[in-house]
Amino acid sequence: MPESVAIIGAGPLGRWLALAAARAGFRVLLEDVMPANLHHAQEMLRQVSLTAYGAEKAGPSTAFGAENAPNFAQDDRMGGITFVSTIEEAVRNADLVIDCVPDELESKLEILWLLDRMAPPRTVFATPTTHLSIADLANCTYRPDKCIAIAAEAGALAGDAGGEILLRKTSRTAPETVALVERFWRRLGFSPVFEVDAGEQPR
């Protein structure tokens, strides 16, 4: 079970993931290299509170910036989030890393290159992408067996808890990687569904 989760990027998706993971009991490190982005994330997270209903319903499109969002300043569960300004600090002890960089080949290759060199060998990488091949991205790392794709648009995570989330693996993805990522999403209230990356067949 992943206990320490690093979220790279403090935009809407990163903020929602950090909040959802913290509420699920994970130790969360939320990273952004831009101090202004990190400060903005801190302020927005201080202003948002999720009730039991909101924890199930909220996603990137509803959890932040809504005029009627309740205040969670007294929510001690937010103690599970630590804000950091370097990738190295974020991933140093992470069991799972989720990057929230733009879904573009250059951005994904750059972040995976950095993560691969800074994270411990055990760390699993989950990268949101709807059109890039996780097989190609994973092969650019020294841990292709520990890479998996979150094949969902950011807005799709706004669905009900219990809804499906599509995850894409490769023929080289280790069973332990699949199991770890599956448990993470189940704790967040989703039903993970796995498919093999296009053009690959399971071993």
Protein Blocks (a to p, Z undefined) as FASTA:
>chain_A
ZZbdcdehjbfklmmmmmmmmmnopacddddfblklmmmmmmmmmmpccdfklmmmgcfk
lmgopaklccfklmmklmmpccdfbfklmmmmacbdcdfbdcdfklmmmmmmmmmmmpcf
klccddddfkbcfklmmmmpcblmlgccddbdfklmmpcehiacdddddfklcfklmmmm
mmmmmmnopacdddddehiacZZ
